[in-house]
Amino acid sequence: MAAIAQSDPSLPGWAALAGSRRVLDEARGQLASDPVGESDPVALLADLAPRAAEVARSLTGGHPRRVVNATGIPLHTNLGRAPLAPGAAAAVAAAAAGYSDLELDLATGRRGNRLEPICAKLELLTNAEATLAVNNNASALLLALDTLARGREVIVSRGELVEIGGSFRVPDIMARAGVDLVEVGTTNRTRAADYANAIGPNTALLLKVHRSNFEVRGFVEEASLTELAEIGAAHEIPVLEDLGSGTLIDLSERGFPTEIFAPARLGLGADAVCFSGDKLLGGPQAGILLGSQPEIDAMRRNPLARAVRLDKLSLAGLDWTLEAYLDGRAETEIPVLRQLLTPLAELEDRARALAERLAKHPASQRREITVAPDRGFVGGGSLPGFELDSWVVTIRESNHPDQLAESLRRAAKPVLARVRDGVVVLDVRTLLAGDEDIIEQALATC
Ligand SMILES: *Cc1c(COP(=O)(O)O)cnc(C)c1O
């Protein structure tokens, strides 16, 4: 403990104690499980204080910490997916720090509905008959399945029984929702007739799940949403689509796939569609549901809706984000959209400006800094296989690039870069205002 306090006097006592306990436990365990004496106890002991200080530091200073995303992946799951627009972040801070009319109608003084303003905006943006917003898309899917199909059968293609990451697996969610999974088709091919043939007296729902993080290519076939909707309509069975990542503006003319435009999914015949708030929408964590009135009303009345409701902070950020869409400010103000739509020439200019700036630094004399075109992904369970052309700054030095990438990651203000072909790569697409300053500082200390 004393050694830790000496090595870093700024560490609070509770963190130094927790760090000491953890490394002592680990060291004891290591020595106890080493009866033949292979480990070096002297080295182990010498390492205790610095490692305890490192554990202590990891517990202090706030979590999550702000990092610079120089990976070029706008929706990086490990880096928190979509960053909020500054205006949305300010709305969140205001809602957090004070009282608000969250569930109060200021005009009448009566109880209000926390979701009403958001749902009104979603309806304007999507033309959906009814809308709902919950904690995240996993809970939106759970709520929809539980409401529409509990105790009954749901038909899904074998090619869509996907794992999204972070232990979200479609079959597991279905089991939790108490629905019976009826698998149809094969991994690579499922036809409309497969769904139609599987319909029985206990069928409650046809489910379509977007393959958000992988592609199948080659000998493949998939029933379209329109075909599912026709089958559903013929048998009076609703169709639910888990779109995963959805936008509220149509980006198909800008080269993005049409299927991500969420409002159009209802037009193709889905009875309900759900997607995340913090993927391509560019807002806070949320699950958005669009659909027909009876289905959405039933979901609102489900007691589960209370368990998965949107908290006031996300609600404030989502409301601001939706208003930006309605105002026509989304493309310029919502970071993810701005990043996706930045012209290549602008990315090149930014990469050149950053490279020039970094090259001026004395620490750069031992490095070779250049710019190059590159390709990256959107990330975060969005647009698999869709590549983004970008421009990057590359840094080569005599040390292995993994070492520089690690030093950048461990800088006082961490910078996350990619490593490829022996160089560290900084992609300018995902840099936010002021990030160039942080990169310059970090690189000077590495
Ligand atoms: C991302 C994703 C989810 C989970 O959404 P969260 O908002 O992270 O809960 C569910 N389904 C699909 C298809 C997804 O892509």
The ligand as a Gaussian input file, in Angstrom:
#p B3LYP/6-31G(d) Opt

LIG

0 1
 C      -27.628000      -4.557000     -32.986000
 C      -28.717000      -5.478000     -33.183000
 C      -29.545000      -5.839000     -32.119000
 C      -29.298000      -5.361000     -30.726000
 O      -29.521000      -3.981000     -30.617000
 P      -29.125000      -3.211000     -29.269000
 O      -29.621000      -1.816000     -29.503000
 O      -27.649000      -3.313000     -29.155000
 O      -29.811000      -3.876000     -28.145000
 C      -30.583000      -6.699000     -32.367000
 N      -30.812000      -7.185000     -33.601000
 C      -30.038000      -6.857000     -34.660000
 C      -30.343000      -7.463000     -35.990000
 C      -28.967000      -5.997000     -34.479000
 O      -28.196000      -5.662000     -35.521000

